Amino acid sequence: MSDKYDAVIIGAGVIGACIAYELSKAGRKVLSIDRLPASGFGSTSASCAIIRTYYSALDTCALAYEGWFYWKNWADYIGVEDEKGLIKYHDTGALIVKTPHNDYMQKICTLMDKIGCPYEHLTPEQMREKLPIIDTHQFAPVKRPEDPTFGEPTDETVPGGVFFPRGGYVSDPQLAAHNAQRAAEAHGATFKFNAEVTTIRQSGGRVTGVTLKDGTEIDAPVVVNVAGPHSGKVNEMAGVLEDMKMTTRALRHEVAHVPSPDGFDFESDGVVLSDSDVGVYCRPELGNHILIGSEDPKCDTQEWVDPDNFNEDFTEQWNAQVLRLAQRFPALGIPRKTKGVVALYDVTRDWVPIYDKTSLDGYYLAIGTSGNQFKNAPVAGRMMEKLIRECEAGRDHDADPVHFHLENIDYDLSMGTFSRNREVSKDSSFTVLG
């Protein structure tokens, strides 16, 4: 294997693989390195892989809506066959419960109008028609199960909901990364697994390559940090943290995997559900199951961890998430055996990702993405290719931010939105919803 490349990408999750694809497609000789055994083996494999268009700010909504077109036309985007097959995108639509927490969806619907994304207001009765197993009582504020009033309605009904027909999920997120890997390899990219970067080499204020744990030195004028929950440790290696207002931390989270209520085919007839009234989100899963994640209500303690040393066992949080959804789906059974995933998010202070250059010339970031950026991976790959191309040609992105045209929705996006030196976004939900 050659030890000289045009670009080295640290991390082969779905975003890293899409960046490798775009850089190789643009003619660069690319090496993607991952400490794990396969592409998408880390936080990507634990993703709920929900494709939705609603965020708390205009630019992030636009980015997500653009991404929907890539998933809807995934085979066209990838352009190659994969011996494992291509992922299937399930276009179920997404239902969001109106709550005070999301301003009864008024702001988000205004943002949807600006980007031309369709939606439909639903009354509680219409919510029950769309999802017959749903109980539309209000339960807020979100409580822990040990609270003596847990499960007791606090009002006759929630105000209603908003249904987004353009939304859904990917049932095999790791396969999505593998598809992007095969697309990158078709354009000449190389992937190296079970390889850990221990040094970001540099000279004269510019990155010169990386050194692996086994001593291998790989030269490259461009290095991209897409290391997910390890992104902070990689940035520490590169010595760029002092130049960053916005940094990342690893957050432990649990996702529960439970059977659908008896008599209802949630796999075929369910939707993506976001419900800040009870503090969880869920989506259908193969085998007529439901995946349940947390929307980070204030009564829960966030668990910031060392990505190399954290509890990988289920805790009472698993039970809390299942019981919370059982308020909304009263027929939901509570399994005695826990099933699902325990994994890590890579999170910035405002839950908005960083797609940026750094003070070290040639060293780039696509980080702070875990939890809500799976859906944006194809567009992020294209944005990072343009950012790298223009910065390497001499553009001062800090002073004159690169813009990226979202062609499917005809929207001009400033990548300054995702700067490492931005102020904390006042529009953020400060949760996994972004």
NORDALIN-V814879 format. One record per residue. N is the residue number from 1. SS is DSSP state (h for helix, s for strand, l for the rest). PHI is phi in degrees with one decimal (999 if undefined). PSI is psi in whole degrees, 0 to 359 (999 if undefined). Layout:
((N & SS & PHI & PSI) (N & SS & PHI & PSI))
This chain:
((1 & l & 999 & 132) (2 & l & -61.7 & 146) (3 & l & -103.6 & 16) (4 & s & -130.0 & 128) (5 & s & -136.4 & 163) (6 & l & -77.4 & 330) (7 & s & -153.7 & 139) (8 & s & -114.9 & 130) (9 & s & -111.2 & 124) (10 & s & -95.9 & 106) (11 & l & 116.6 & 124) (12 & l & -119.5 & 38) (13 & l & -73.5 & 190) (14 & h & -63.8 & 323) (15 & h & -72.7 & 317) (16 & h & -60.7 & 320) (17 & h & -67.4 & 323) (18 & h & -69.2 & 325) (19 & h & -66.4 & 318) (20 & h & -59.3 & 319) (21 & h & -61.4 & 311) (22 & h & -69.0 & 320) (23 & h & -67.5 & 319) (24 & h & -69.6 & 323) (25 & h & -63.3 & 330) (26 & l & -82.2 & 1) (27 & l & 103.4 & 4) (28 & l & -85.9 & 149) (29 & l & -86.6 & 113) (30 & s & -116.7 & 137) (31 & s & -120.2 & 124) (32 & s & -105.4 & 128) (33 & s & -118.0 & 135) (34 & l & -140.5 & 140) (35 & l & -74.2 & 346) (36 & l & -97.9 & 172) (37 & l & -76.0 & 346) (38 & l & -158.8 & 165) (39 & l & -66.3 & 143) (40 & l & 68.5 & 18) (41 & l & -82.6 & 342) (42 & l & -94.3 & 236) (43 & l & -63.9 & 334) (44 & l & -59.6 & 317) (45 & l & -66.1 & 337) (46 & l & -92.3 & 359) (47 & l & -69.5 & 144) (48 & l & -75.8 & 349) (49 & l & 53.2 & 43) (50 & s & -81.6 & 134) (51 & s & -105.6 & 110) (52 & l & -137.0 & 163) (53 & l & -110.5 & 352) (54 & l & -98.5 & 125) (55 & l & -132.2 & 191) (56 & l & -100.5 & 357) (57 & l & -137.0 & 158) (58 & h & -62.7 & 311) (59 & h & -61.9 & 320) (60 & h & -72.1 & 327) (61 & h & -63.7 & 315) (62 & h & -62.0 & 317) (63 & h & -60.8 & 316) (64 & h & -67.8 & 319) (65 & h & -65.7 & 320) (66 & h & -58.3 & 318) (67 & h & -60.9 & 327) (68 & h & -56.1 & 323) (69 & h & -66.0 & 327) (70 & h & -68.9 & 317) (71 & h & -68.8 & 323) (72 & h & -63.9 & 330) (73 & l & -122.3 & 48) (74 & h & -59.1 & 316) (75 & h & -60.9 & 321) (76 & h & -66.1 & 321) (77 & h & -66.7 & 313) (78 & h & -70.3 & 315) (79 & l & 74.5 & 4) (80 & l & -139.1 & 166) (81 & l & -87.9 & 156) (82 & l & -127.7 & 131) (83 & l & -61.0 & 340) (84 & l & -89.9 & 358) (85 & l & 90.0 & 166) (86 & l & -97.1 & 152) (87 & l & -62.7 & 158) (88 & l & -111.1 & 126) (89 & s & -91.7 & 125) (90 & s & -97.8 & 108) (91 & l & -89.8 & 67) (92 & l & -78.9 & 338) (93 & l & 87.8 & 165) (94 & s & -132.4 & 135) (95 & s & -112.8 & 125) (96 & s & -114.4 & 127) (97 & s & -77.3 & 132) (98 & l & -74.6 & 127) (99 & l & -143.5 & 165) (100 & h & -59.2 & 328) (101 & h & -60.1 & 323) (102 & h & -105.6 & 22) (103 & h & 57.1 & 35) (104 & h & 55.1 & 26) (105 & h & 69.2 & 11) (106 & h & -64.6 & 312) (107 & h & -66.3 & 316) (108 & h & -63.2 & 320) (109 & h & -66.1 & 326) (110 & h & -63.2 & 318) (111 & h & -64.4 & 320) (112 & h & -61.9 & 321) (113 & h & -61.0 & 322) (114 & h & -68.5 & 330) (115 & h & -103.6 & 2) (116 & l & 75.1 & 27) (117 & l & -93.1 & 126) (118 & l & -72.7 & 150) (119 & l & -157.9 & 169) (120 & s & -142.6 & 127) (121 & s & -74.4 & 136) (122 & s & -121.5 & 138) (123 & l & -77.4 & 166) (124 & h & -55.8 & 323) (125 & h & -64.4 & 319) (126 & h & -69.0 & 328) (127 & h & -61.9 & 318) (128 & h & -69.3 & 328) (129 & h & -67.0 & 320) (130 & h & -72.6 & 325) (131 & l & -135.8 & 87) (132 & l & -60.2 & 340) (133 & l & -84.2 & 359) (134 & l & -83.2 & 141) (135 & l & -103.9 & 124) (136 & l & -98.3 & 16) (137 & l & -60.9 & 155) (138 & s & -88.9 & 137) (139 & l & -121.1 & 351) (140 & l & -61.3 & 152) (141 & l & -75.0 & 155) (142 & l & -62.5 & 137) (143 & l & -127.0 & 163) (144 & l & -79.8 & 150) (145 & l & -58.8 & 333) (146 & l & -74.9 & 349) (147 & l & -65.2 & 129) (148 & l & -61.7 & 341) (149 & l & -98.8 & 7) (150 & l & -58.3 & 135) (151 & l & 88.3 & 353) (152 & l & -88.2 & 126) (153 & l & -59.3 & 144) (154 & l & -106.5 & 355) (155 & s & -161.4 & 163) (156 & l & -61.9 & 325) (157 & l & -159.7 & 154) (158 & l & -73.3 & 161) (159 & l & -67.2 & 340) (160 & l & 142.9 & 202) (161 & s & -152.8 & 176) (162 & s & -126.1 & 130) (163 & s & -106.8 & 128) (164 & s & -107.5 & 109) (165 & l & -66.6 & 336) (166 & l & -96.4 & 85) (167 & l & -174.2 & 160) (168 & s & 171.2 & 220) (169 & s & -161.2 & 164) (170 & s & -111.8 & 127) (171 & l & -80.4 & 344) (172 & l & -133.2 & 82) (173 & h & -63.4 & 327) (174 & h & -64.5 & 323) (175 & h & -64.0 & 327) (176 & h & -59.9 & 318) (177 & h & -65.0 & 321) (178 & h & -66.1 & 321) (179 & h & -57.9 & 314) (180 & h & -66.4 & 326) (181 & h & -61.1 & 312) (182 & h & -63.1 & 324) (183 & h & -66.0 & 319) (184 & h & -65.8 & 316) (185 & h & -63.2 & 327) (186 & h & -63.8 & 339) (187 & l & -104.9 & 14) (188 & l & 101.9 & 0) (189 & l & -70.5 & 153) (190 & s & -119.0 & 141) (191 & s & -118.2 & 132) (192 & s & -122.7 & 117) (193 & l & -105.9 & 169) (194 & l & 53.5 & 38) (195 & l & -131.3 & 125) (196 & l & -110.4 & 127) (197 & s & -77.7 & 129) (198 & s & -115.3 & 343) (199 & s & -143.4 & 136) (200 & s & -99.7 & 105) (201 & s & -79.6 & 145) (202 & s & -152.7 & 159) (203 & s & -154.6 & 131) (204 & l & 59.9 & 35) (205 & l & 80.0 & 14) (206 & s & -132.7 & 142) (207 & s & -67.2 & 142) (208 & s & -121.6 & 352) (209 & s & 149.2 & 194) (210 & s & -132.7 & 158) (211 & s & -119.7 & 136) (212 & s & -93.2 & 167) (213 & l & -60.0 & 330) (214 & l & -84.9 & 5) (215 & l & 95.4 & 351) (216 & l & -61.4 & 131) (217 & s & -106.3 & 129) (218 & s & -121.7 & 123) (219 & s & -91.2 & 138) (220 & s & -165.2 & 138) (221 & l & -80.0 & 352) (222 & l & -131.7 & 130) (223 & s & -130.3 & 132) (224 & s & -117.4 & 123) (225 & s & -87.3 & 108) (226 & l & -129.2 & 45) (227 & l & -87.5 & 10) (228 & h & 58.8 & 226) (229 & h & -60.6 & 344) (230 & h & -92.9 & 7) (231 & h & -60.6 & 323) (232 & h & -63.9 & 320) (233 & h & -67.8 & 323) (234 & h & -67.4 & 319) (235 & h & -63.6 & 325) (236 & h & -63.6 & 319) (237 & h & -57.5 & 319) (238 & h & -78.4 & 346) (239 & l & 71.4 & 34) (240 & l & -109.2 & 0) (241 & h & -63.6 & 326) (242 & h & -66.2 & 340) (243 & h & -93.1 & 7) (244 & l & -117.6 & 121) (245 & l & -72.3 & 326) (246 & l & -108.6 & 119) (247 & l & -121.0 & 181) (248 & l & -125.6 & 153) (249 & s & -137.3 & 159) (250 & s & -93.3 & 128) (251 & s & -117.6 & 124) (252 & s & -75.8 & 140) (253 & s & -147.3 & 160) (254 & s & -123.8 & 143) (255 & s & -124.0 & 127) (256 & s & -92.2 & 147) (257 & s & -127.2 & 109) (258 & s & -132.1 & 158) (259 & s & -69.2 & 152) (260 & l & -65.3 & 154) (261 & l & -54.1 & 145) (262 & l & -56.0 & 137) (263 & l & 85.9 & 1) (264 & l & -129.1 & 131) (265 & l & -92.4 & 86) (266 & h & -68.3 & 330) (267 & h & -62.3 & 319) (268 & h & -90.1 & 325) (269 & h & -114.2 & 359) (270 & l & -84.4 & 173) (271 & l & -134.7 & 169) (272 & s & -69.7 & 131) (273 & s & -123.9 & 128) (274 & s & -116.0 & 120) (275 & s & -137.0 & 88) (276 & l & -75.5 & 353) (277 & l & -68.7 & 325) (278 & l & -111.9 & 356) (279 & l & 84.9 & 22) (280 & s & -138.4 & 165) (281 & s & -126.9 & 161) (282 & s & -153.2 & 167) (283 & s & -152.3 & 161) (284 & s & -66.4 & 156) (285 & s & -139.5 & 156) (286 & l & -56.2 & 150) (287 & l & 81.0 & 21) (288 & l & 56.3 & 50) (289 & s & -115.7 & 173) (290 & s & -130.6 & 132) (291 & s & -95.5 & 134) (292 & s & -125.5 & 121) (293 & s & -117.7 & 166) (294 & s & -94.1 & 144) (295 & l & -97.9 & 21) (296 & l & 57.7 & 54) (297 & l & -65.0 & 158) (298 & l & -63.2 & 335) (299 & l & -75.2 & 349) (300 & l & -93.3 & 147) (301 & l & -92.0 & 125) (302 & l & -75.8 & 136) (303 & s & -111.0 & 94) (304 & s & -82.9 & 132) (305 & s & -136.9 & 166) (306 & s & -79.2 & 123) (307 & l & -63.1 & 347) (308 & l & -100.0 & 2) (309 & s & -156.0 & 88) (310 & l & -146.3 & 161) (311 & l & -73.6 & 117) (312 & l & -97.4 & 8) (313 & l & -96.4 & 155) (314 & l & -68.4 & 150) (315 & l & -125.3 & 192) (316 & h & -61.9 & 343) (317 & h & -62.8 & 324) (318 & h & -58.5 & 312) (319 & h & -63.3 & 320) (320 & h & -60.7 & 316) (321 & h & -66.9 & 321) (322 & h & -67.9 & 315) (323 & h & -65.3 & 325) (324 & h & -64.7 & 317) (325 & h & -67.1 & 329) (326 & h & -64.7 & 338) (327 & h & -65.1 & 319) (328 & h & -80.3 & 326) (329 & l & -116.1 & 84) (330 & l & -59.7 & 336) (331 & l & -84.1 & 1) (332 & l & -68.3 & 126) (333 & l & -78.8 & 152) (334 & l & -106.5 & 103) (335 & l & -63.5 & 147) (336 & l & -75.1 & 331) (337 & l & -100.1 & 126) (338 & l & -76.7 & 139) (339 & l & -145.2 & 145) (340 & s & 146.7 & 216) (341 & s & -140.3 & 149) (342 & s & -117.6 & 122) (343 & s & -150.7 & 190) (344 & s & -123.8 & 143) (345 & s & -97.4 & 153) (346 & s & -110.3 & 108) (347 & s & -125.3 & 137) (348 & l & -90.0 & 174) (349 & l & -62.3 & 329) (350 & l & -110.9 & 12) (351 & l & 62.6 & 17) (352 & l & -101.3 & 134) (353 & l & -69.3 & 170) (354 & s & -114.0 & 115) (355 & s & -120.4 & 102) (356 & s & -162.1 & 169) (357 & l & -86.3 & 186) (358 & l & -140.4 & 181) (359 & l & -71.3 & 345) (360 & l & -92.9 & 109) (361 & s & -54.8 & 135) (362 & l & 87.1 & 354) (363 & s & -107.3 & 120) (364 & s & -121.6 & 162) (365 & s & -127.2 & 134) (366 & s & -134.9 & 82) (367 & s & -136.7 & 176) (368 & l & 66.9 & 32) (369 & l & -105.8 & 344) (370 & l & -68.6 & 145) (371 & l & 101.4 & 319) (372 & l & -145.0 & 15) (373 & l & -115.7 & 0) (374 & h & -49.5 & 314) (375 & h & -60.3 & 336) (376 & h & -97.2 & 2) (377 & h & -53.7 & 311) (378 & h & -61.9 & 319) (379 & h & -70.8 & 322) (380 & h & -59.9 & 321) (381 & h & -59.9 & 315) (382 & h & -68.5 & 321) (383 & h & -63.6 & 317) (384 & h & -66.6 & 325) (385 & h & -62.0 & 317) (386 & h & -68.4 & 318) (387 & h & -57.8 & 311) (388 & h & -64.4 & 316) (389 & h & -59.7 & 314) (390 & h & -74.3 & 322) (391 & h & -67.2 & 320) (392 & h & -68.6 & 339) (393 & l & -87.7 & 0) (394 & l & 112.5 & 0) (395 & l & -71.0 & 137) (396 & l & -90.5 & 92) (397 & l & -64.0 & 329) (398 & l & -65.1 & 319) (399 & l & -86.5 & 328) (400 & l & -135.3 & 82) (401 & l & -57.2 & 140) (402 & l & -65.9 & 140) (403 & s & -109.6 & 146) (404 & s & -126.1 & 130) (405 & s & -88.9 & 120) (406 & s & -83.4 & 98) (407 & l & -69.9 & 330) (408 & l & -73.0 & 334) (409 & l & -118.1 & 5) (410 & l & 53.8 & 60) (411 & s & -131.2 & 133) (412 & s & -92.8 & 115) (413 & s & -108.1 & 122) (414 & s & -82.2 & 124) (415 & h & -72.6 & 354) (416 & h & -61.8 & 338) (417 & h & -56.7 & 330) (418 & h & -108.8 & 26) (419 & l & -67.6 & 146) (420 & l & -67.9 & 342) (421 & l & -112.6 & 20) (422 & l & -71.9 & 163) (423 & l & -79.3 & 159) (424 & l & -59.0 & 130) (425 & l & -68.3 & 121) (426 & l & -73.1 & 343) (427 & l & -84.1 & 348) (428 & l & -66.3 & 150) (429 & l & -79.0 & 344) (430 & l & 58.5 & 34) (431 & l & -140.1 & 183) (432 & l & -60.5 & 342) (433 & l & -71.3 & 345) (434 & l & 81.1 & 999))
